[in-house]
Amino acid sequence: MAIHILIPDDYQFATQQLDFLQHNDRFHCSVLGDLSKDSLADQQLSCAEALILIRERTVIDEAFLRRTPHLKLISQTGKLARNVDIDACTRAGVSIVEGVGSPVAPAELTWLLIMASRRKLVSSVNAMAEGRWQTEIGSVVHNQVIGILGYGKIGKRLASFAAVFGMQVQVWGSMRAQGEARAAGLLVPESREQFFATSDVITVHQRLVAATEGNITPADLALMKTDALFVNTSRAELVCEGALHNALKQGRPGFAALDVYEEEPLYNPQDPYLQMPNVLCTPHLGYAEKTSYSLYFRTAFNNIVRFFEGDTSHVINF
């Protein structure tokens, strides 16, 4: 009998297009949309033997595990994060494996948000669709200062994009990040305060861990220029709760572009950020891209195959 794999919270049902998931006689792969809304959720969860999680969309805790009595394995796309309660899984006898990620798609989306925000692209396109012509004046990024907070794979890729467009690149972050930025010939300001005060664009590329949660404070944001742009495609929780919304109302920074939110999915069209004309919002599209999905899910699926063939060397909790 085929092993039942379930992919929950596939909002776009994009994984149905991946042949290696759908055409394997040894594994039967089912896909659910938003678990909070999908009427088939309980039925499918009750017979799932393995889950493939799409990044951090699905929260796995004791309550969730009670809905999956036959579950043996969770295969995480990308690296494991705080959405999975490892101790609860271990107590339930559920093994966990994790995959790999790619910086390409999130870096490209970040750059798209920067360019679209600076040139006021979306509002101009919407105005034209309403019969209005040249309603906005944007600005180029050439010669502006981009501040990259965090200098990992995505931050480094953003630095290379910015250099090609003639931006001045400066970096802030851990001592490791600062050292690598200096070695790459990039500017590292004398202080965190200088970083926030002198950047025309700040883009956030930190991992969300205990040390970084809420590390972007109201005091940081208050230092930003009135025409500066704050971009977050990493995690909303890196910013103190409510700090960015209040800062935007006070005019420092003047603009924001966001792909991540404290509560996701964000269905409420009256959400405060969606009501602000100086904020460009996208629905967490950073990694949601065809090539990335193929990489993420092929690795996650191969990890499941290894496990059910008896190779448990990649399990992280047993």
C-alpha positions as CSV (number, residue, x, y, z in Angstrom):
1,M,0.0,0.0,0.0
2,A,1.3,3.5,-0.9
3,I,2.6,5.7,1.9
4,H,0.3,8.7,2.4
5,I,2.2,12.1,2.2
6,L,0.3,15.2,2.9
7,I,1.3,18.8,2.0
8,P,-0.8,21.2,4.2
9,D,-1.2,25.0,3.6
10,D,-0.4,25.0,-0.1
11,Y,-2.4,28.1,-0.7
12,Q,-1.9,28.0,-4.5
13,F,-2.0,24.2,-4.8
14,A,1.3,24.7,-6.6
15,T,2.8,21.4,-5.6
16,Q,0.1,19.6,-7.7
17,Q,2.2,20.6,-10.7
18,L,5.4,18.8,-9.5
19,D,5.5,15.5,-11.3
20,F,7.9,13.8,-8.9
21,L,5.3,14.3,-6.1
22,Q,2.3,13.2,-8.0
23,H,3.5,10.2,-10.1
24,N,5.2,7.8,-7.7
25,D,3.4,4.5,-7.1
26,R,5.1,4.0,-3.7
27,F,3.8,7.3,-2.3
28,H,0.4,8.9,-2.5
29,C,0.7,12.7,-2.2
30,S,-2.3,14.8,-1.2
31,V,-2.4,18.6,-1.0
32,L,-4.5,20.8,1.2
33,G,-5.1,24.5,1.0
34,D,-5.3,26.8,4.1
35,L,-5.7,24.3,7.0
36,S,-8.0,26.7,8.8
37,K,-10.4,26.7,5.9
38,D,-10.0,23.4,4.0
39,S,-13.0,21.2,4.7
40,L,-10.9,18.1,4.1
41,A,-8.3,18.9,6.7
42,D,-9.3,16.6,9.5
43,Q,-9.9,13.6,7.1
44,Q,-6.6,14.0,5.4
45,L,-4.6,14.6,8.6
46,S,-6.1,11.5,10.2
47,C,-4.4,9.2,7.6
48,A,-1.2,11.1,6.9
49,E,2.0,9.1,7.4
50,A,4.3,11.9,6.4
51,L,4.0,15.7,6.1
52,I,5.9,18.1,3.8
53,L,5.8,21.5,5.4
54,I,6.0,24.6,3.2
55,R,8.5,26.7,5.2
56,E,6.9,28.0,8.4
57,R,3.2,28.1,7.3
58,T,2.0,25.2,9.4
59,V,2.4,25.2,13.2
60,I,3.1,21.7,14.6
61,D,2.3,21.4,18.3
62,E,0.7,18.9,20.6
63,A,-2.8,19.9,19.4
64,F,-1.9,19.4,15.8
65,L,-0.2,16.1,16.5
66,R,-3.4,14.8,18.1
67,R,-5.0,15.2,14.6
68,T,-2.4,13.0,13.0
69,P,-2.5,9.6,14.7
70,H,-0.6,7.8,12.0
71,L,2.1,10.4,11.4
72,K,5.7,9.1,11.3
73,L,7.7,11.8,9.7
74,I,7.7,15.6,9.1
75,S,9.9,16.7,6.2
76,Q,10.5,20.5,6.4
77,T,11.3,22.4,3.3
78,G,14.3,24.6,4.0
79,K,15.7,24.7,7.5
80,L,13.6,23.9,10.6
81,A,12.2,26.9,12.4
82,R,10.0,27.8,15.3
83,N,6.8,26.5,13.7
84,V,7.7,22.9,14.8
85,D,7.7,21.9,18.4
86,I,10.5,19.4,18.4
87,D,9.9,18.1,21.9
88,A,6.3,17.5,21.2
89,C,7.2,15.6,18.0
90,T,9.7,13.5,19.8
91,R,7.2,12.6,22.5
92,A,4.7,11.6,19.8
93,G,7.4,9.4,18.1
94,V,7.4,11.6,15.0
95,S,10.7,12.0,13.3
96,I,11.8,15.3,11.7
97,V,14.1,16.0,8.8
98,E,15.0,19.3,7.2
99,G,16.0,20.4,3.7
100,V,17.9,23.1,1.9
101,G,17.0,26.6,0.7
102,S,18.1,29.0,-1.9
103,P,18.6,32.8,-1.6
104,V,17.8,33.5,-5.2
105,A,14.0,34.0,-5.2
106,P,13.8,36.0,-1.9
107,A,16.7,38.2,-3.0
108,E,15.0,38.9,-6.3
109,L,11.7,39.7,-4.7
110,T,13.4,42.1,-2.3
111,W,15.1,43.9,-5.1
112,L,11.7,44.1,-7.0
113,L,10.1,45.7,-3.9
114,I,12.9,48.2,-3.6
115,M,12.6,49.2,-7.3
116,A,8.8,49.2,-7.3
117,S,8.6,51.3,-4.2
118,R,11.2,53.8,-5.3
119,R,9.6,54.3,-8.7
120,K,6.0,54.2,-7.2
121,L,5.2,51.5,-9.8
122,V,2.1,49.9,-8.3
123,S,0.2,53.2,-7.6
124,S,1.1,54.5,-11.1
125,V,-0.1,51.3,-12.8
126,N,-3.3,51.3,-10.7
127,A,-3.9,55.0,-11.6
128,M,-3.5,54.3,-15.3
129,A,-6.0,51.5,-15.1
130,E,-8.4,54.1,-13.7
131,G,-7.8,56.5,-16.6
132,R,-5.3,58.7,-15.0
133,W,-1.9,59.5,-16.5
134,Q,1.5,60.1,-14.8
135,T,0.2,60.6,-11.3
136,E,3.4,59.9,-9.4
137,I,7.1,61.0,-9.4
138,G,9.4,58.3,-8.1
139,S,13.2,58.3,-7.6
140,V,16.1,56.3,-8.8
141,V,18.3,54.2,-6.5
142,H,21.5,55.3,-8.2
143,N,23.8,57.0,-5.6
144,Q,21.5,56.2,-2.7
145,V,22.7,54.4,0.3
146,I,21.3,50.9,0.9
147,G,21.7,49.5,4.4
148,I,21.6,45.7,4.6
149,L,20.8,44.4,8.1
150,G,22.2,40.9,8.2
151,Y,24.8,39.7,5.8
152,G,24.1,36.0,5.0
153,K,23.4,34.5,1.6
154,I,20.4,36.8,0.8
155,G,22.1,39.9,2.2
156,K,25.2,39.2,0.1
157,R,23.1,38.8,-3.0
158,L,21.4,42.1,-2.4
159,A,24.7,43.8,-2.0
160,S,25.7,42.6,-5.4
161,F,22.4,43.8,-7.0
162,A,22.8,47.2,-5.3
163,A,26.4,47.7,-6.5
164,V,25.4,47.0,-10.1
165,F,22.7,49.8,-9.8
166,G,25.2,52.2,-8.5
167,M,24.1,52.3,-4.9
168,Q,26.4,52.8,-1.9
169,V,26.3,49.6,0.2
170,Q,26.6,49.5,4.0
171,V,26.1,46.6,6.3
172,W,25.1,46.1,9.9
173,G,24.7,43.0,11.9
174,S,26.7,40.5,14.0
175,M,30.4,40.7,14.3
176,R,30.6,37.9,11.7
177,A,28.5,40.0,9.3
178,Q,30.5,43.2,9.9
179,G,33.8,41.3,9.4
180,E,32.7,39.7,6.2
181,A,31.3,43.0,4.9
182,R,34.6,44.8,5.5
183,A,36.5,42.0,3.8
184,A,34.2,42.4,0.8
185,G,35.1,46.1,0.6
186,L,31.7,47.3,1.9
187,L,31.1,50.1,4.3
188,V,30.4,49.2,8.0
189,P,29.2,52.3,9.9
190,E,30.7,53.3,13.2
191,S,27.5,52.5,15.1
192,R,24.0,51.0,14.7
193,E,22.6,54.6,15.1
194,Q,24.7,55.8,12.1
195,F,23.5,52.8,10.1
196,F,19.8,53.7,10.5
197,A,20.3,57.4,10.2
198,T,22.3,57.4,7.0
199,S,20.6,54.7,4.9
200,D,18.1,55.7,2.2
201,V,16.9,52.1,2.0
202,I,17.2,49.6,4.8
203,T,16.5,45.9,3.9
204,V,16.3,43.3,6.6
205,H,17.9,39.9,6.2
206,Q,18.4,38.4,9.6
207,R,17.3,34.9,10.8
208,L,14.6,35.0,13.5
209,V,16.1,33.5,16.6
210,A,15.9,34.5,20.3
211,A,18.7,37.0,19.9
212,T,17.1,38.8,17.0
213,E,13.4,38.7,17.9
214,G,12.2,42.3,18.3
215,N,15.7,43.7,17.8
216,I,14.6,46.5,15.5
217,T,13.2,49.0,17.9
218,P,11.2,52.2,17.8
219,A,14.4,54.1,18.5
220,D,16.1,52.5,15.5
221,L,13.2,53.5,13.2
222,A,13.0,57.0,14.6
223,L,16.5,57.6,13.3
224,M,15.6,56.9,9.7
225,K,15.2,59.7,7.1
226,T,11.7,61.0,6.3
227,D,12.1,59.8,2.7
228,A,13.8,56.5,3.6
229,L,12.4,53.1,2.6
230,F,12.2,50.1,5.1
231,V,12.0,46.7,3.5
232,N,11.3,43.5,5.3
233,T,11.1,40.2,3.4
234,S,12.6,38.1,6.3
235,R,10.3,37.9,9.4
236,A,7.9,40.5,10.9
237,E,8.9,39.4,14.4
238,L,12.4,40.9,13.9
239,V,10.7,44.3,14.5
240,C,9.2,45.2,17.9
241,E,5.5,44.7,17.7
242,G,3.7,47.8,16.5
243,A,6.9,49.7,16.1
244,L,6.9,50.0,12.3
245,H,3.3,51.0,12.0
246,N,3.8,53.7,14.6
247,A,7.0,54.9,12.9
248,L,5.4,55.2,9.5
249,K,2.5,57.2,11.0
250,Q,5.2,59.5,12.5
251,G,7.0,59.8,9.2
252,R,10.3,58.0,9.9
253,P,10.7,56.1,7.8
254,G,8.6,57.6,5.0
255,F,8.0,54.3,3.2
256,A,7.9,50.6,3.7
257,A,7.7,47.5,1.5
258,L,6.6,44.3,3.3
259,D,6.4,40.6,2.4
260,V,6.0,39.3,6.0
261,Y,3.5,39.9,8.7
262,E,2.9,38.9,12.4
263,E,-0.2,37.1,11.4
264,E,-0.3,35.1,8.2
265,P,-2.2,34.5,6.0
266,L,-3.3,38.1,6.0
267,Y,-6.9,38.1,4.6
268,N,-8.2,41.3,6.1
269,P,-8.3,44.1,3.5
270,Q,-8.7,46.6,6.3
271,D,-5.3,45.7,7.8
272,P,-3.6,48.9,8.8
273,Y,-0.6,48.4,6.4
274,L,-3.0,47.8,3.5
275,Q,-4.6,51.1,4.2
276,M,-1.4,53.1,4.1
277,P,-0.5,54.6,0.7
278,N,3.2,54.7,1.6
279,V,3.4,50.9,2.1
280,L,3.7,48.3,-0.6
281,C,2.5,44.9,0.6
282,T,3.0,41.4,-1.0
283,P,1.6,38.1,0.4
284,H,4.9,36.4,1.5
285,L,6.0,35.6,-2.0
286,G,9.8,35.6,-1.2
287,Y,10.4,31.9,-1.7
288,A,7.1,31.1,-3.6
289,E,8.6,30.7,-7.0
290,K,8.7,27.8,-9.5
291,T,12.5,27.0,-9.3
292,S,12.6,27.4,-5.6
293,Y,9.6,25.1,-5.1
294,S,11.2,22.5,-7.3
295,L,14.4,22.6,-5.2
296,Y,12.6,22.7,-1.9
297,F,10.1,19.9,-2.6
298,R,12.4,17.6,-4.4
299,T,14.8,17.6,-1.4
300,A,11.9,17.2,1.0
301,F,10.5,14.3,-1.0
302,N,13.9,12.6,-1.3
303,N,14.2,12.9,2.5
304,I,10.9,11.0,2.9
305,V,12.0,8.3,0.5
306,R,15.3,7.8,2.4
307,F,13.4,7.6,5.7
308,F,10.9,5.0,4.5
309,E,13.7,3.0,2.9
310,G,15.2,2.7,6.3
311,D,17.9,5.5,6.3
312,T,17.3,7.6,9.3
313,S,20.7,9.3,9.4
314,H,19.2,12.6,8.5
315,V,16.6,12.6,11.3
316,I,17.4,15.5,13.7
317,N,15.3,14.5,16.8
318,F,16.2,10.9,17.5
